[in-house]
Amino acid sequence: MKRRKCAKCGAGLTSKDVLKMKFEDGSWQVVPLPVCPDCLVKQMIEQARRSTY
């Protein structure tokens, strides 16, 4: 498996850094995240701040 790095800070990503989506039919899809959990949280906070102003 190819080693992945965070697109923002360059931190190494593991196989646990994914988004899991469950559909109504009971199936699952796993999507690898392009950023580390810390950068994802920072990005979500920044977007929330922008949307409230």
Biopython code that builds the backbone (N, CA, C, O; Angstrom):
import numpy as np
from Bio.PDB.StructureBuilder import StructureBuilder

atoms = [
    (1, "MET", "N", (0.847, -1.183, 0.000)),
    (1, "MET", "CA", (0.000, 0.000, 0.000)),
    (1, "MET", "C", (0.890, 1.243, 0.000)),
    (1, "MET", "O", (1.893, 1.305, 0.710)),
    (2, "LYS", "N", (0.506, 2.222, -0.804)),
    (2, "LYS", "CA", (1.275, 3.450, -0.915)),
    (2, "LYS", "C", (1.130, 4.282, 0.355)),
    (2, "LYS", "O", (0.031, 4.408, 0.896)),
    (3, "ARG", "N", (2.234, 4.848, 0.827)),
    (3, "ARG", "CA", (2.199, 5.711, 2.007)),
    (3, "ARG", "C", (1.561, 7.036, 1.628)),
    (3, "ARG", "O", (1.893, 7.644, 0.611)),
    (4, "ARG", "N", (0.638, 7.463, 2.473)),
    (4, "ARG", "CA", (-0.062, 8.713, 2.214)),
    (4, "ARG", "C", (0.387, 9.769, 3.214)),
    (4, "ARG", "O", (0.767, 9.460, 4.343)),
    (5, "LYS", "N", (0.334, 11.031, 2.770)),
    (5, "LYS", "CA", (0.674, 12.144, 3.637)),
    (5, "LYS", "C", (-0.436, 13.178, 3.585)),
    (5, "LYS", "O", (-1.155, 13.292, 2.593)),
    (6, "CYS", "N", (-0.563, 13.930, 4.673)),
    (6, "CYS", "CA", (-1.558, 14.995, 4.765)),
    (6, "CYS", "C", (-1.260, 16.051, 3.709)),
    (6, "CYS", "O", (-0.112, 16.461, 3.537)),
    (7, "ALA", "N", (-2.293, 16.486, 3.007)),
    (7, "ALA", "CA", (-2.133, 17.484, 1.956)),
    (7, "ALA", "C", (-1.804, 18.867, 2.522)),
    (7, "ALA", "O", (-1.298, 19.723, 1.797)),
    (8, "LYS", "N", (-2.082, 19.095, 3.798)),
    (8, "LYS", "CA", (-1.817, 20.404, 4.401)),
    (8, "LYS", "C", (-0.491, 20.457, 5.150)),
    (8, "LYS", "O", (0.324, 21.343, 4.891)),
    (9, "CYS", "N", (-0.259, 19.526, 6.073)),
    (9, "CYS", "CA", (0.918, 19.617, 6.939)),
    (9, "CYS", "C", (1.987, 18.568, 6.640)),
    (9, "CYS", "O", (3.103, 18.671, 7.148)),
    (10, "GLY", "N", (1.670, 17.575, 5.835)),
    (10, "GLY", "CA", (2.650, 16.559, 5.471)),
    (10, "GLY", "C", (2.766, 15.405, 6.456)),
    (10, "GLY", "O", (3.618, 14.534, 6.279)),
    (11, "ALA", "N", (1.930, 15.377, 7.487)),
    (11, "ALA", "CA", (1.966, 14.282, 8.460)),
    (11, "ALA", "C", (1.580, 12.977, 7.787)),
    (11, "ALA", "O", (0.782, 12.967, 6.849)),
    (12, "GLY", "N", (2.141, 11.883, 8.261)),
    (12, "GLY", "CA", (1.819, 10.574, 7.714)),
    (12, "GLY", "C", (0.404, 10.151, 8.073)),
    (12, "GLY", "O", (-0.033, 10.326, 9.211)),
    (13, "LEU", "N", (-0.307, 9.599, 7.109)),
    (13, "LEU", "CA", (-1.663, 9.111, 7.327)),
    (13, "LEU", "C", (-1.647, 7.597, 7.428)),
    (13, "LEU", "O", (-0.857, 6.928, 6.763)),
    (14, "THR", "N", (-2.524, 7.065, 8.262)),
    (14, "THR", "CA", (-2.604, 5.620, 8.441)),
    (14, "THR", "C", (-3.856, 5.079, 7.756)),
    (14, "THR", "O", (-4.639, 5.831, 7.175)),
    (15, "SER", "N", (-4.025, 3.788, 7.833)),
    (15, "SER", "CA", (-5.214, 3.166, 7.251)),
    (15, "SER", "C", (-6.475, 3.512, 8.046)),
    (15, "SER", "O", (-7.583, 3.238, 7.586)),
    (16, "LYS", "N", (-6.323, 4.107, 9.223)),
    (16, "LYS", "CA", (-7.465, 4.515, 10.040)),
    (16, "LYS", "C", (-7.954, 5.917, 9.691)),
    (16, "LYS", "O", (-9.021, 6.327, 10.149)),
    (17, "ASP", "N", (-7.199, 6.650, 8.896)),
    (17, "ASP", "CA", (-7.580, 8.015, 8.513)),
    (17, "ASP", "C", (-8.470, 7.975, 7.277)),
    (17, "ASP", "O", (-8.057, 8.324, 6.171)),
    (18, "VAL", "N", (-9.714, 7.533, 7.506)),
    (18, "VAL", "CA", (-10.685, 7.377, 6.425)),
    (18, "VAL", "C", (-12.042, 7.891, 6.888)),
    (18, "VAL", "O", (-12.284, 8.069, 8.081)),
    (19, "LEU", "N", (-12.914, 8.125, 5.923)),
    (19, "LEU", "CA", (-14.301, 8.483, 6.182)),
    (19, "LEU", "C", (-15.141, 7.275, 5.803)),
    (19, "LEU", "O", (-15.072, 6.799, 4.670)),
    (20, "LYS", "N", (-15.928, 6.781, 6.739)),
    (20, "LYS", "CA", (-16.783, 5.623, 6.474)),
    (20, "LYS", "C", (-18.223, 6.104, 6.354)),
    (20, "LYS", "O", (-18.743, 6.790, 7.234)),
    (21, "MET", "N", (-18.856, 5.727, 5.242)),
    (21, "MET", "CA", (-20.243, 6.115, 5.001)),
    (21, "MET", "C", (-21.108, 4.871, 4.876)),
    (21, "MET", "O", (-20.784, 3.940, 4.138)),
    (22, "LYS", "N", (-22.220, 4.871, 5.616)),
    (22, "LYS", "CA", (-23.164, 3.755, 5.531)),
    (22, "LYS", "C", (-24.387, 4.229, 4.767)),
    (22, "LYS", "O", (-24.949, 5.283, 5.066)),
    (23, "PHE", "N", (-24.792, 3.448, 3.787)),
    (23, "PHE", "CA", (-25.924, 3.792, 2.945)),
    (23, "PHE", "C", (-27.189, 3.108, 3.451)),
    (23, "PHE", "O", (-27.131, 2.183, 4.260)),
    (24, "GLU", "N", (-28.326, 3.580, 2.960)),
    (24, "GLU", "CA", (-29.618, 3.052, 3.390)),
    (24, "GLU", "C", (-29.764, 1.556, 3.131)),
    (24, "GLU", "O", (-30.470, 0.863, 3.864)),
    (25, "ASP", "N", (-29.106, 1.064, 2.100)),
    (25, "ASP", "CA", (-29.221, -0.368, 1.785)),
    (25, "ASP", "C", (-28.312, -1.229, 2.659)),
    (25, "ASP", "O", (-28.248, -2.445, 2.480)),
    (26, "GLY", "N", (-27.607, -0.600, 3.608)),
    (26, "GLY", "CA", (-26.741, -1.340, 4.524)),
    (26, "GLY", "C", (-25.301, -1.480, 4.061)),
    (26, "GLY", "O", (-24.464, -1.994, 4.802)),
    (27, "SER", "N", (-25.000, -1.035, 2.857)),
    (27, "SER", "CA", (-23.631, -1.132, 2.353)),
    (27, "SER", "C", (-22.780, 0.017, 2.896)),
    (27, "SER", "O", (-23.300, 1.050, 3.318)),
    (28, "TRP", "N", (-21.467, -0.187, 2.875)),
    (28, "TRP", "CA", (-20.518, 0.798, 3.384)),
    (28, "TRP", "C", (-19.564, 1.209, 2.277)),
    (28, "TRP", "O", (-19.238, 0.417, 1.394)),
    (29, "GLN", "N", (-19.126, 2.445, 2.335)),
    (29, "GLN", "CA", (-18.068, 2.908, 1.443)),
    (29, "GLN", "C", (-17.001, 3.578, 2.304)),
    (29, "GLN", "O", (-17.321, 4.356, 3.203)),
    (30, "VAL", "N", (-15.747, 3.275, 2.030)),
    (30, "VAL", "CA", (-14.632, 3.848, 2.775)),
    (30, "VAL", "C", (-13.860, 4.763, 1.834)),
    (30, "VAL", "O", (-13.419, 4.345, 0.763)),
    (31, "VAL", "N", (-13.703, 6.030, 2.253)),
    (31, "VAL", "CA", (-13.016, 7.030, 1.445)),
    (31, "VAL", "C", (-11.793, 7.519, 2.222)),
    (31, "VAL", "O", (-11.947, 8.033, 3.330)),
    (32, "PRO", "N", (-10.587, 7.374, 1.675)),
    (32, "PRO", "CA", (-9.398, 7.879, 2.366)),
    (32, "PRO", "C", (-9.434, 9.405, 2.473)),
    (32, "PRO", "O", (-9.729, 10.094, 1.497)),
    (33, "LEU", "N", (-9.132, 9.923, 3.659)),
    (33, "LEU", "CA", (-9.089, 11.371, 3.861)),
    (33, "LEU", "C", (-7.795, 11.937, 3.286)),
    (33, "LEU", "O", (-6.742, 11.312, 3.408)),
    (34, "PRO", "N", (-7.859, 13.114, 2.658)),
    (34, "PRO", "CA", (-6.647, 13.720, 2.110)),
    (34, "PRO", "C", (-5.834, 14.492, 3.150)),
    (34, "PRO", "O", (-4.701, 14.893, 2.885)),
    (35, "VAL", "N", (-6.425, 14.701, 4.350)),
    (35, "VAL", "CA", (-5.744, 15.451, 5.403)),
    (35, "VAL", "C", (-5.792, 14.665, 6.713)),
    (35, "VAL", "O", (-6.630, 13.782, 6.892)),
    (36, "CYS", "N", (-4.874, 15.004, 7.626)),
    (36, "CYS", "CA", (-4.835, 14.338, 8.925)),
    (36, "CYS", "C", (-6.002, 14.813, 9.789)),
    (36, "CYS", "O", (-6.606, 15.843, 9.488)),
    (37, "PRO", "N", (-6.329, 14.088, 10.850)),
    (37, "PRO", "CA", (-7.452, 14.477, 11.703)),
    (37, "PRO", "C", (-7.309, 15.895, 12.275)),
    (37, "PRO", "O", (-8.301, 16.618, 12.357)),
    (38, "ASP", "N", (-6.114, 16.302, 12.666)),
    (38, "ASP", "CA", (-5.916, 17.656, 13.205)),
    (38, "ASP", "C", (-6.236, 18.717, 12.161)),
    (38, "ASP", "O", (-6.931, 19.687, 12.462)),
    (39, "CYS", "N", (-5.746, 18.551, 10.956)),
    (39, "CYS", "CA", (-6.011, 19.518, 9.889)),
    (39, "CYS", "C", (-7.486, 19.505, 9.502)),
    (39, "CYS", "O", (-8.045, 20.547, 9.159)),
    (40, "LEU", "N", (-8.120, 18.334, 9.555)),
    (40, "LEU", "CA", (-9.539, 18.234, 9.238)),
    (40, "LEU", "C", (-10.363, 19.037, 10.238)),
    (40, "LEU", "O", (-11.279, 19.762, 9.849)),
    (41, "VAL", "N", (-10.042, 18.911, 11.526)),
    (41, "VAL", "CA", (-10.756, 19.658, 12.560)),
    (41, "VAL", "C", (-10.549, 21.156, 12.363)),
    (41, "VAL", "O", (-11.505, 21.929, 12.430)),
    (42, "LYS", "N", (-9.313, 21.568, 12.121)),
    (42, "LYS", "CA", (-9.025, 22.988, 11.901)),
    (42, "LYS", "C", (-9.803, 23.516, 10.694)),
    (42, "LYS", "O", (-10.337, 24.625, 10.729)),
    (43, "GLN", "N", (-9.860, 22.722, 9.638)),
    (43, "GLN", "CA", (-10.573, 23.115, 8.421)),
    (43, "GLN", "C", (-12.067, 23.246, 8.686)),
    (43, "GLN", "O", (-12.700, 24.180, 8.193)),
    (44, "MET", "N", (-12.638, 22.329, 9.452)),
    (44, "MET", "CA", (-14.064, 22.376, 9.758)),
    (44, "MET", "C", (-14.397, 23.580, 10.643)),
    (44, "MET", "O", (-15.430, 24.221, 10.448)),
    (45, "ILE", "N", (-13.537, 23.891, 11.608)),
    (45, "ILE", "CA", (-13.752, 25.052, 12.467)),
    (45, "ILE", "C", (-13.706, 26.331, 11.645)),
    (45, "ILE", "O", (-14.539, 27.218, 11.826)),
    (46, "GLU", "N", (-12.740, 26.428, 10.748)),
    (46, "GLU", "CA", (-12.609, 27.614, 9.907)),
    (46, "GLU", "C", (-13.842, 27.785, 9.010)),
    (46, "GLU", "O", (-14.335, 28.901, 8.844)),
    (47, "GLN", "N", (-14.332, 26.705, 8.444)),
    (47, "GLN", "CA", (-15.536, 26.788, 7.607)),
    (47, "GLN", "C", (-16.755, 27.192, 8.417)),
    (47, "GLN", "O", (-17.599, 27.941, 7.925)),
    (48, "ALA", "N", (-16.863, 26.711, 9.648)),
    (48, "ALA", "CA", (-17.987, 27.071, 10.515)),
    (48, "ALA", "C", (-17.920, 28.551, 10.862)),
    (48, "ALA", "O", (-18.950, 29.224, 10.897)),
    (49, "ARG", "N", (-16.740, 29.058, 11.114)),
    (49, "ARG", "CA", (-16.581, 30.492, 11.420)),
    (49, "ARG", "C", (-16.984, 31.342, 10.236)),
    (49, "ARG", "O", (-17.660, 32.358, 10.398)),
    (50, "ARG", "N", (-16.570, 30.930, 9.031)),
    (50, "ARG", "CA", (-16.906, 31.698, 7.826)),
    (50, "ARG", "C", (-18.408, 31.701, 7.558)),
    (50, "ARG", "O", (-18.949, 32.698, 7.081)),
    (51, "SER", "N", (-19.075, 30.613, 7.857)),
    (51, "SER", "CA", (-20.500, 30.521, 7.551)),
    (51, "SER", "C", (-21.363, 31.285, 8.558)),
    (51, "SER", "O", (-22.524, 31.575, 8.269)),
    (52, "THR", "N", (-20.825, 31.613, 9.727)),
    (52, "THR", "CA", (-21.614, 32.330, 10.731)),
    (52, "THR", "C", (-21.498, 33.837, 10.586)),
    (52, "THR", "O", (-22.253, 34.572, 11.222)),
    (53, "TYR", "N", (-20.574, 34.315, 9.765)),
    (53, "TYR", "CA", (-20.407, 35.770, 9.577)),
    (53, "TYR", "C", (-21.085, 36.253, 8.338)),
    (53, "TYR", "O", (-21.042, 37.445, 8.036)),
]
sb = StructureBuilder()
sb.init_structure("model")
sb.init_model(0)
sb.init_chain("A")
sb.init_seg("    ")
for serial, (resi, resn, name, xyz) in enumerate(atoms, 1):
    if name == "N":
        sb.init_residue(resn, " ", resi, " ")
    sb.init_atom(name, np.array(xyz, "f"), 0.0, 1.0, " ", f" {name:<3s}", serial, name[0])
structure = sb.get_structure()
